[in-house]
Amino acid sequence: MPEILLTIFFISVLLFFLGSGVWVALSMIGVSAIGMILFTSRPVGDAMATTIWGTASSWTLTALPLFVWMGEILFRTKLSENLFKGLSPWMQKLPGGLIHVNVVGCALFAAISGSSAATVATVGKMSIPELRKRNYPEKILLGSLAGSGTLGLLIPPSIILIIYGVAVQESIAKLFIAGIIPGIMIALIFMSYVVIWSLINKKEMPKILEEYSFF
């Protein structure tokens, strides 16, 4: 069977599983099982058990629950409140004001927790009530948070980079180093967008009524 037809077949099966409400992981396992049954002679159960266990038993993956645990600890502490107070004096004078706290806060927290979910939850818990209180536009408030939350996927330490490194047998340290500059660049792009958006939509931005000091 031509490769293009195989590709279309497997994608169709995957979309069928996903559209049926099957979990993503189980859908991918199902597609793999179907492919092995139809196109290989190796016993499916033996191959799947060996592959899944060999990948999941990697010592490197023990970092994942520890990152999640660390993110949960930080989420339950006053770090979010202190982070907002610490970033406010630096961000207030920029075009876009405290919206930049979302971007910078997510970038800093991503470098601590390694999890995008923990990053969005923690920074959002801190910034959303404060920015709503100051009447910042809802769309740029939530949009900047949703976009910046993805920095947790790239800025090291990153859970996704650990999983990818284990899957392709690549050095985790090299992947972490490779993610630093792109992560910083994306954060700066997000901040640039906030600046441009705020300059174009000056009428929607609230007036600065508070003055923050560095002391």
C-alpha positions in Angstrom: 0.0 0.0 0.0 1.4 3.4 -0.9 2.7 5.6 2.0 0.2 8.3 1.3 -2.7 5.9 1.6 -1.3 4.5 4.8 -0.9 8.0 6.2 -4.5 8.8 5.3 -5.7 5.5 6.9 -3.9 6.0 10.2 -5.0 9.7 10.5 -8.6 8.7 9.8 -8.5 6.0 12.5 -6.9 8.4 15.0 -9.6 11.0 14.2 -12.3 8.4 14.6 -11.0 7.4 18.1 -10.6 11.1 19.2 -14.1 12.0 17.8 -15.5 9.1 19.7 -14.3 10.6 23.0 -11.5 8.2 23.6 -8.6 9.6 25.6 -5.6 10.8 23.5 -3.2 8.3 24.9 -5.6 5.4 24.4 -6.4 6.6 20.8 -2.7 6.5 19.9 -2.2 3.1 21.4 -5.3 1.9 19.4 -3.8 3.2 16.2 -0.5 1.5 16.9 -2.2 -1.7 17.7 -4.2 -1.7 14.5 -1.1 -0.9 12.4 0.8 -3.8 14.0 -2.1 -6.2 13.5 -2.5 -5.3 9.8 1.0 -4.8 8.7 3.4 -6.8 11.0 3.7 -10.4 12.1 5.0 -9.6 15.6 2.6 -10.3 18.5 0.9 -7.1 19.5 0.7 -7.7 23.2 4.4 -8.6 23.6 5.5 -5.6 21.5 3.2 -3.1 23.3 4.2 -4.3 26.7 7.9 -4.2 26.0 7.7 -0.7 24.4 5.5 0.9 27.0 7.3 -0.6 30.0 10.7 0.3 28.6 9.7 3.9 28.1 7.8 4.4 31.3 10.5 2.8 33.5 13.1 5.5 32.6 14.7 7.0 35.7 14.7 10.4 34.0 10.9 10.5 34.2 11.0 10.6 38.0 11.5 14.4 37.6 8.0 14.8 36.3 6.0 14.2 39.5 8.6 16.3 41.4 8.0 19.2 39.1 4.3 18.9 39.5 4.7 18.7 43.3 6.9 21.8 43.3 4.3 23.7 41.1 1.6 22.7 43.5 3.6 23.9 46.5 4.2 27.3 44.9 0.5 27.5 43.9 -0.5 27.2 47.6 1.9 29.8 48.9 2.0 33.6 48.7 4.4 33.5 45.8 1.8 34.8 43.4 1.0 37.8 45.5 4.6 38.6 46.0 5.4 38.1 42.3 2.7 40.6 41.4 4.0 43.2 43.9 7.6 42.7 42.7 6.9 43.0 39.0 4.4 45.9 39.2 7.0 48.7 39.6 8.9 47.5 36.6 5.9 46.9 34.3 3.7 49.8 35.2 5.5 52.4 33.0 5.5 50.2 29.8 2.8 50.6 27.2 0.3 48.0 28.2 0.9 48.5 31.9 0.4 45.6 34.2 -0.6 43.3 31.3 3.1 42.6 31.0 3.0 41.0 34.4 1.2 38.1 32.8 4.0 37.6 30.3 7.0 38.1 32.6 5.3 36.3 35.5 4.7 33.3 33.2 8.2 33.3 32.0 9.7 33.4 35.5 7.3 30.8 36.9 7.9 28.5 33.9 11.6 28.6 34.9 10.6 27.4 38.3 7.9 24.8 37.9 8.4 23.3 34.4 4.6 22.9 33.9 2.4 25.0 31.7 -0.7 24.1 33.7 0.9 25.1 37.0 2.2 28.3 35.3 -1.2 29.4 34.1 -2.9 28.5 37.3 -0.5 30.3 39.6 0.0 33.4 37.5 -3.7 33.6 36.7 -4.6 33.3 40.3 -2.4 36.3 41.0 -3.0 38.5 38.0 -6.6 38.1 36.9 -8.3 39.5 40.0 -5.8 42.4 40.2 -6.1 43.3 36.5 -9.9 43.1 36.5 -9.9 45.4 39.6 -8.0 47.9 37.5 -10.4 47.6 34.5 -7.9 46.1 32.0 -9.7 44.8 28.9 -10.7 41.2 29.3 -9.6 40.0 25.9 -6.0 41.2 26.3 -5.9 40.1 29.9 -6.9 36.5 29.2 -5.2 36.3 25.8 -1.8 37.4 27.2 -2.2 34.8 30.0 -3.2 32.0 27.7 -0.4 32.7 25.3 2.3 33.2 27.9 1.3 30.1 29.7 2.8 28.0 26.9 6.2 29.3 27.8 6.2 26.5 30.4 6.6 24.1 27.5 9.9 25.6 26.3 11.7 27.5 29.1 13.7 25.0 31.1 13.1 23.1 33.2 10.3 21.8 31.0 8.2 18.6 31.5 7.6 18.3 27.8 11.3 18.5 27.0 12.0 15.8 29.5 9.4 13.5 27.9 10.7 14.4 24.4 14.3 13.7 25.4 13.4 10.3 26.8 11.3 9.4 23.7 14.1 10.3 21.2 17.0 9.4 23.5 18.4 12.9 23.4 20.3 14.7 26.2 17.9 16.5 28.5 20.6 19.0 29.4 21.1 19.9 25.8 17.4 20.3 25.2 17.1 22.6 28.3 20.0 24.7 27.0 18.4 24.9 23.5 15.1 26.1 25.0 16.5 29.2 26.8 17.0 31.6 24.0 13.8 30.7 22.0 11.8 31.0 25.3 13.1 34.4 26.0 12.5 35.5 22.4 8.9 34.3 22.5 8.4 36.2 25.8 9.7 39.4 24.2 7.4 38.9 21.2 4.4 38.6 23.5 5.5 41.8 25.3 5.9 43.5 21.9 2.4 42.5 20.9 1.0 43.9 24.2 2.8 47.2 23.6 1.5 47.5 20.0 -2.0 46.4 21.0 -2.1 48.9 23.8 -0.9 51.8 21.6 -3.5 51.0 18.9 -6.3 50.6 21.5 -5.4 53.4 23.9 -9.1 54.1 24.6 -9.6 50.7 26.0 -6.7 50.8 28.4 -7.3 52.1 31.9 -5.7 55.3 33.2 -2.8 54.8 35.6 -4.1 55.8 39.0 -1.4 54.1 41.2 2.2 54.9 41.6 4.5 52.0 42.5 7.9 52.6 44.2 10.9 50.3 44.4 10.9 50.4 48.2 
